[in-house]
């Protein structure tokens, strides 16, 4: 049996190029998501990395720093990528410049002192 109503309903629409508009419409949500991710995640992270690189390149003798291991200290000598950092009681350690996580405006008040109770 042949049902002309069903054949008409399954036939592609007459006239017009529906493929190009459909492809662009299908990609639009992906493009929009990428733009949102770029401005909310990627761009701020790139700015933060740039500021950190600038801070690392500007390190000099006498700066107070916080290392990646959580140790506060003062730079006593800079030799390329190697920093000699005084961490208290005339104890000097050598660290790589890349392991400085931040500049320390001031060390904790009880830094270098034992826990006296």
Backbone torsions as a table, in degrees:
resi	resn	phi	psi	omega
1	UNK	NA	148.3	-179.3
2	UNK	-120.9	124.4	179.0
3	UNK	-110.2	105.2	-176.9
4	UNK	-62.9	-29.4	-179.9
5	UNK	-64.4	-40.3	-179.3
6	UNK	-69.8	-42.2	179.2
7	UNK	-63.2	-38.2	179.3
8	UNK	-68.1	-38.1	-178.7
9	UNK	-69.7	-29.5	-177.9
10	UNK	-89.4	-11.5	-178.3
11	UNK	-73.9	146.8	177.4
12	UNK	-65.8	153.9	-178.8
13	UNK	-63.1	142.8	-178.2
14	UNK	-76.7	132.2	175.1
15	UNK	74.5	153.8	176.8
16	UNK	88.9	150.0	178.3
17	UNK	-105.3	91.4	-176.5
18	UNK	-80.2	-12.7	-175.7
19	UNK	-71.3	-42.4	-176.2
20	UNK	-68.6	-44.2	179.3
21	UNK	-68.0	-34.4	179.5
22	UNK	-68.6	-37.9	179.9
23	UNK	-68.5	-42.6	178.3
24	UNK	-66.4	-39.8	178.2
25	UNK	-65.2	-32.7	179.7
26	UNK	-74.9	-31.6	-179.3
27	UNK	-84.2	-18.7	-175.8
28	UNK	-57.9	-44.3	177.7
29	UNK	-62.5	-36.5	178.6
30	UNK	-66.9	-42.2	178.1
31	UNK	-63.2	-43.6	179.1
32	UNK	-62.6	-40.8	178.1
33	UNK	-64.6	-40.8	178.8
34	UNK	-62.8	-42.6	179.4
35	UNK	-62.4	-41.9	179.2
36	UNK	-64.8	-45.5	178.1
37	UNK	-61.9	-38.3	-179.1
38	UNK	-61.5	-49.0	-175.6
39	UNK	-77.5	-26.0	-178.6
40	UNK	-94.6	-28.0	-175.3
41	UNK	-119.8	-53.4	-170.4
42	UNK	-71.4	-50.6	-176.3
43	UNK	-62.3	-47.1	177.5
44	UNK	-61.9	-35.8	179.1
45	UNK	-66.6	-38.9	178.1
46	UNK	-64.8	-39.9	177.4
47	UNK	-62.8	-43.0	-179.4
48	UNK	-64.4	-41.8	178.3
49	UNK	-64.5	-38.6	179.3
50	UNK	-64.5	-43.6	178.1
51	UNK	-62.7	-39.2	-179.8
52	UNK	-66.8	-42.3	177.3
53	UNK	-61.5	-41.3	178.6
54	UNK	-64.3	-40.6	178.9
55	UNK	-63.4	-42.4	179.9
56	UNK	-65.0	-38.3	-178.7
57	UNK	-73.3	-20.4	-178.0
58	UNK	-94.5	3.5	-179.9
59	UNK	-64.0	138.8	-179.7
60	UNK	-145.1	170.8	-179.6
61	UNK	-59.5	134.7	178.0
62	UNK	96.9	-12.1	179.0
63	UNK	-71.9	141.8	174.4
64	UNK	-91.7	131.1	-175.1
65	UNK	-131.0	161.7	173.0
66	UNK	-118.5	122.1	-177.6
67	UNK	-82.5	169.5	178.1
68	UNK	-63.4	-23.4	178.5
69	UNK	-87.2	-0.2	177.7
70	UNK	89.6	18.9	-178.5
71	UNK	-99.1	128.8	175.3
72	UNK	-87.6	143.7	177.1
73	UNK	-167.2	176.2	179.2
74	UNK	-121.0	132.8	-179.4
75	UNK	-70.7	126.7	178.7
76	UNK	-108.5	-19.4	178.4
77	UNK	-157.7	140.1	177.7
78	UNK	-118.2	124.5	179.1
79	UNK	-132.7	83.5	-177.6
80	UNK	68.0	-119.3	178.8
81	UNK	-91.5	-2.7	-179.9
82	UNK	-98.5	126.6	177.1
83	UNK	-113.3	135.5	172.6
84	UNK	-100.5	121.3	-172.2
85	UNK	-119.6	126.4	175.8
86	UNK	-84.3	119.2	-177.6
87	UNK	-105.7	9.2	176.3
88	UNK	121.0	151.2	179.8
89	UNK	52.3	40.9	179.7
90	UNK	55.1	30.7	175.7
91	UNK	-97.3	118.3	-177.3
92	UNK	-113.5	129.9	177.4
93	UNK	-119.0	152.5	176.3
94	UNK	-102.3	130.7	177.7
95	UNK	-133.1	158.3	174.6
96	UNK	-78.7	143.9	-178.7
97	UNK	-55.3	-34.1	-176.9
98	UNK	-69.8	-13.9	-179.6
99	UNK	-93.4	9.3	171.7
100	UNK	-85.0	120.0	-176.7
101	UNK	-90.7	-28.4	-176.4
102	UNK	-165.7	161.4	170.9
103	UNK	-80.7	139.2	179.4
104	UNK	-103.6	111.9	178.9
105	UNK	-61.8	-40.8	175.5
106	UNK	-156.7	143.2	179.3
107	UNK	-76.0	159.6	175.5
108	UNK	-57.7	151.4	-175.3
109	UNK	-60.9	-33.1	-177.3
110	UNK	-99.1	20.6	-179.4
111	UNK	-67.1	134.7	178.2
112	UNK	83.3	-6.5	-179.9
113	UNK	-106.0	143.1	177.7
114	UNK	-70.4	166.7	179.0
115	UNK	-82.9	96.9	-176.6
116	UNK	-99.2	121.6	178.5
117	UNK	-126.3	NA	NA
